[in-house]
């Protein structure tokens, strides 16, 4: 029976100012293996959050795989899925988008690669609800993406290896629906212009290596002020990261993880962020992660 194995990177969404349009892939991975069998569905999950992941057709990897199989007009007689998760669930590191991309890419590979990147992005974005996480998970690097007239538009940028991410992961989860539910229906023109400027500085600073721009490039008025009460200590966590030498810091995705981008003193920044959470009664850990510029990879046998 044929078998494929794929590795998919975690993502950080928004990067502060790029609400629902900016994302970046991180060097933390989930790996899945699909094997065609004679009948049925067999799903095994191990690692981070395994106890909360469905082992049936409700598993997001399987949901996206079925959509791809339908689009390819091909179905395996049966399917065995083995999933190893290193990405925490519901922490703002793109776990749902990762699952969707993993299932779609693995299914496409098992079916003989009939779908191209635009078709995979369309499927993954529709399942996730927006493209800002699935684009970097699939393609890697820093990306800006959105939808225009039914088409996913995007641009990816390779990130220099001297820049790394420090993620402070608190020991609680935050449902994305809750985090979206606290946002206003409208914002002022002043706040919109503020974020437009920030996104320009964010992308410009990243692609030119002028990291001094990231402090203002990750500054945001569209979502973080409204979500701050959902993540105790967030303002202090990002402030202390900057004070410890980070070029920029923000909430990662919908949270509760916070992310800082830095070229030095990564350990000191991580300790400062975790200590700031602790002062607000929140325990957690930090991880230092490279930026992943490759995206989802079909691994050799």
C-alpha positions as CSV (number, residue, x, y, z in Angstrom):
1,X,0.0,0.0,0.0
2,X,1.2,3.5,-0.8
3,X,2.2,5.9,2.1
4,X,3.2,9.6,2.4
5,X,4.6,11.6,5.3
6,X,4.4,15.4,5.6
7,X,5.9,17.9,8.1
8,X,4.0,21.2,8.7
9,X,5.4,24.3,10.6
10,X,3.6,26.2,13.3
11,X,2.6,29.8,12.4
12,X,2.2,33.0,14.2
13,X,-0.6,35.2,12.9
14,X,-1.0,39.0,12.8
15,X,2.5,39.8,14.1
16,X,0.7,42.6,15.9
17,X,-0.3,45.0,13.2
18,X,-1.2,42.6,10.3
19,X,-4.6,41.5,11.7
20,X,-6.0,38.6,9.5
21,X,-3.5,39.3,6.8
22,X,0.1,38.7,8.0
23,X,1.6,35.4,9.2
24,X,4.9,33.7,9.6
25,X,6.0,30.1,9.8
26,X,8.0,28.9,12.8
27,X,10.4,26.0,13.3
28,X,8.0,23.9,15.4
29,X,6.3,21.0,13.5
30,X,3.5,18.5,13.4
31,X,4.2,15.4,11.3
32,X,1.5,13.1,9.8
33,X,1.7,9.9,7.8
34,X,-1.1,8.7,5.5
35,X,-1.2,5.1,4.4
36,X,-3.7,3.7,2.0
37,X,-5.4,0.6,3.4
38,X,-8.0,-1.9,2.2
39,X,-10.8,-0.4,4.2
40,X,-11.9,1.9,7.0
41,X,-10.3,4.8,8.9
42,X,-7.6,4.4,11.6
43,X,-6.3,7.5,13.3
44,X,-3.6,7.6,16.0
45,X,-2.4,10.9,17.5
46,X,0.5,11.4,19.9
47,X,2.2,14.4,21.4
48,X,0.8,17.9,22.3
49,X,-2.9,17.9,22.9
50,X,-3.4,14.4,21.7
51,X,-6.1,13.7,24.2
52,X,-8.3,16.4,22.8
53,X,-7.9,15.5,19.1
54,X,-10.8,13.5,17.4
55,X,-9.8,10.1,16.1
56,X,-12.6,9.9,13.5
57,X,-13.9,11.8,10.5
58,X,-14.1,15.0,12.7
59,X,-10.3,15.2,12.8
60,X,-9.3,18.4,10.9
61,X,-6.6,16.5,9.0
62,X,-9.1,14.0,7.8
63,X,-11.7,16.7,7.0
64,X,-9.3,18.5,4.7
65,X,-8.0,15.2,3.2
66,X,-11.6,14.3,2.3
67,X,-12.1,17.6,0.5
68,X,-8.9,17.1,-1.4
69,X,-9.8,13.5,-2.3
70,X,-13.1,14.8,-3.7
71,X,-11.4,17.6,-5.6
72,X,-9.0,15.0,-7.1
73,X,-11.8,12.6,-7.9
74,X,-10.0,9.9,-6.1
75,X,-10.6,8.1,-2.9
76,X,-8.4,5.5,-1.0
77,X,-10.1,2.3,-0.2
78,X,-9.2,2.9,3.4
79,X,-6.9,5.3,5.3
80,X,-4.5,4.9,8.2
81,X,-3.3,8.3,9.7
82,X,-0.5,8.6,12.2
83,X,0.0,12.1,13.6
84,X,2.7,13.4,15.9
85,X,2.0,16.8,17.4
86,X,4.6,19.2,18.7
87,X,2.5,22.3,18.3
88,X,0.3,23.2,21.3
89,X,-3.4,23.4,20.6
90,X,-5.4,26.6,21.0
91,X,-2.4,28.7,22.0
92,X,-2.0,31.0,19.1
93,X,0.5,29.0,17.1
94,X,-1.8,28.0,14.2
95,X,-2.6,24.5,15.2
96,X,-5.9,24.3,13.3
97,X,-4.4,25.7,10.1
98,X,-1.5,23.2,10.5
99,X,-3.9,20.3,10.7
100,X,-5.8,21.5,7.6
101,X,-2.6,22.0,5.6
102,X,-1.2,18.7,6.7
103,X,-4.3,16.7,5.7
104,X,-4.6,18.6,2.4
105,X,-0.9,18.2,1.3
106,X,-0.8,14.5,2.5
107,X,-4.0,13.7,0.6
108,X,-2.8,15.4,-2.5
109,X,0.5,13.5,-2.4
110,X,-1.3,10.2,-1.8
111,X,-3.6,10.9,-4.8
112,X,-0.6,11.6,-7.1
113,X,-0.3,15.5,-6.8
114,X,-3.3,16.4,-9.0
115,X,-3.9,19.8,-7.3
116,X,-1.7,22.8,-7.6
117,X,-0.8,25.4,-4.9
118,X,-3.7,27.8,-5.7
119,X,-6.2,24.9,-5.4
120,X,-4.7,23.7,-2.1
121,X,-4.7,27.3,-0.7
122,X,-8.4,27.7,-1.7
123,X,-9.4,24.5,0.1
124,X,-7.3,25.2,3.1
125,X,-8.4,28.8,3.4
126,X,-12.1,27.9,3.1
127,X,-11.8,25.3,5.9
128,X,-9.8,27.7,8.2
129,X,-12.0,30.7,7.4
130,X,-9.1,33.0,6.3
131,X,-5.7,32.5,4.6
132,X,-3.3,34.3,7.0
133,X,-2.2,31.1,8.8
134,X,-2.5,28.5,6.0
135,X,-0.4,30.5,3.6
136,X,2.8,30.5,5.8
137,X,2.1,26.9,7.0
138,X,2.0,25.7,3.3
139,X,4.6,28.0,1.8
140,X,6.8,29.2,4.7
141,X,8.4,32.5,5.6
142,X,6.7,35.8,6.2
143,X,3.5,36.2,4.2
144,X,0.8,38.8,3.6
145,X,-2.4,37.4,2.2
146,X,-6.1,38.0,1.7
147,X,-9.0,37.4,-0.7
148,X,-10.0,39.5,-3.7
149,X,-13.0,38.6,-5.9
150,X,-12.9,35.0,-4.7
151,X,-9.1,34.5,-5.3
152,X,-6.5,34.1,-2.6
153,X,-3.9,36.7,-3.1
154,X,-0.6,36.5,-1.3
155,X,3.1,37.3,-1.2
156,X,5.7,35.4,0.8
157,X,9.1,36.7,1.9
158,X,12.1,34.7,3.0
159,X,13.3,35.8,6.5
160,X,17.0,36.0,7.3
161,X,18.3,33.3,9.6
162,X,19.7,35.9,12.1
163,X,16.2,36.7,13.3
164,X,14.5,34.2,15.6
165,X,11.2,34.0,17.5
166,X,10.9,33.7,21.3
167,X,7.4,32.4,22.1
168,X,6.1,32.6,25.7
169,X,3.4,29.9,25.9
170,X,1.1,30.2,29.0
171,X,-0.5,27.2,30.6
172,X,-4.0,27.9,29.4
173,X,-5.9,27.8,26.2
174,X,-7.9,30.5,24.4
175,X,-10.6,29.7,22.0
176,X,-10.2,31.7,18.8
177,X,-14.0,32.3,18.7
178,X,-13.8,33.9,22.1
179,X,-10.8,36.1,21.0
180,X,-12.7,37.2,17.9
181,X,-15.9,37.8,19.8
182,X,-14.4,40.7,21.9
183,X,-13.4,42.7,18.8
184,X,-15.5,45.7,17.7
185,X,-17.6,45.8,14.5
186,X,-15.9,49.0,13.4
187,X,-12.8,51.0,14.2
188,X,-11.8,54.6,13.8
189,X,-10.1,55.9,10.7
190,X,-7.2,57.0,12.9
191,X,-6.7,53.5,14.2
192,X,-7.0,52.0,10.7
193,X,-4.3,54.4,9.4
194,X,-2.1,53.7,12.4
195,X,-2.1,50.0,11.5
196,X,-1.6,50.6,7.8
197,X,1.6,52.4,8.7
198,X,2.6,49.6,11.1
199,X,2.2,46.9,8.5
200,X,4.3,48.8,6.0
201,X,7.1,49.1,8.7
202,X,6.7,45.5,9.6
203,X,7.2,44.1,6.1
204,X,9.8,46.7,5.2
205,X,11.8,46.0,8.3
206,X,11.7,42.2,7.8
207,X,12.7,42.2,4.1
208,X,15.4,44.8,4.4
209,X,16.8,43.5,7.7
210,X,16.2,46.9,9.3
211,X,14.9,45.3,12.5
212,X,14.7,48.6,14.4
213,X,11.5,49.1,12.5
214,X,9.8,46.1,14.1
215,X,9.0,47.8,17.4
216,X,6.6,50.2,15.6
217,X,5.9,47.7,12.8
218,X,4.3,45.3,15.3
219,X,2.4,48.1,17.2
220,X,-1.4,47.6,16.8
221,X,-4.7,49.3,17.6
222,X,-7.1,46.9,15.8
223,X,-7.2,43.8,18.0
224,X,-4.7,43.6,20.8
225,X,-6.2,46.4,23.0
226,X,-9.5,44.5,23.0
227,X,-8.0,41.1,23.7
228,X,-5.6,42.2,26.5
229,X,-8.0,41.3,29.3
230,X,-8.2,37.7,27.9
231,X,-4.4,37.3,28.5
232,X,-3.4,38.4,32.0
233,X,-0.1,40.4,31.9
234,X,0.1,40.7,28.1
235,X,1.1,44.4,28.1
236,X,3.9,43.7,30.6
237,X,5.0,40.5,28.7
238,X,5.5,42.4,25.5
239,X,7.0,45.5,27.2
240,X,9.5,43.3,29.1
241,X,10.5,41.5,25.9
242,X,11.3,44.8,24.3
243,X,13.2,46.0,27.4
244,X,15.2,42.8,27.2
245,X,16.3,43.5,23.7
246,X,13.6,42.2,21.4
247,X,13.1,44.2,18.2
248,X,9.3,43.7,18.3
249,X,6.7,41.8,20.4
250,X,3.0,41.0,20.2
251,X,0.3,38.6,20.8
252,X,0.7,35.5,18.6
253,X,-2.4,35.0,16.6
254,X,-5.4,35.1,18.8
255,X,-3.3,34.2,21.8
256,X,-2.6,33.5,24.5
257,X,1.0,32.9,23.4
258,X,3.1,36.0,23.1
259,X,5.9,36.3,20.5
260,X,9.0,38.4,20.4
261,X,11.4,38.7,17.4
262,X,15.1,39.1,18.2
263,X,18.6,38.6,17.0
264,X,20.3,38.3,20.4
265,X,19.7,37.6,24.1
266,X,16.9,35.1,23.3
267,X,17.2,33.3,26.6
268,X,17.0,36.6,28.5
269,X,13.9,37.7,26.5
270,X,12.2,34.3,27.2
271,X,12.9,34.5,30.9
272,X,11.6,38.1,31.0
273,X,8.4,37.1,29.2
274,X,7.7,34.1,31.4
275,X,8.4,36.1,34.6
276,X,6.0,38.8,33.5
277,X,3.3,36.2,33.0
278,X,4.1,34.7,36.4
279,X,3.6,38.1,38.1
280,X,0.0,37.9,36.9
281,X,-0.4,34.4,38.3
282,X,0.1,32.7,34.9
283,X,2.6,29.8,34.6
284,X,4.2,28.9,31.3
285,X,7.3,28.2,29.3
286,X,9.3,29.8,26.5
287,X,10.8,28.4,23.4
288,X,13.3,29.9,21.0
289,X,12.3,29.0,17.4
290,X,13.9,29.7,14.0
291,X,11.8,31.1,11.2
292,X,10.8,28.4,8.8
293,X,11.2,29.5,5.2
294,X,10.3,26.1,3.5
295,X,6.7,25.5,4.6
296,X,5.0,22.2,4.4
297,X,7.3,19.4,3.2
298,X,6.6,16.0,1.8
299,X,9.3,13.9,3.5
300,X,11.3,11.2,1.8
301,X,10.5,7.6,2.6
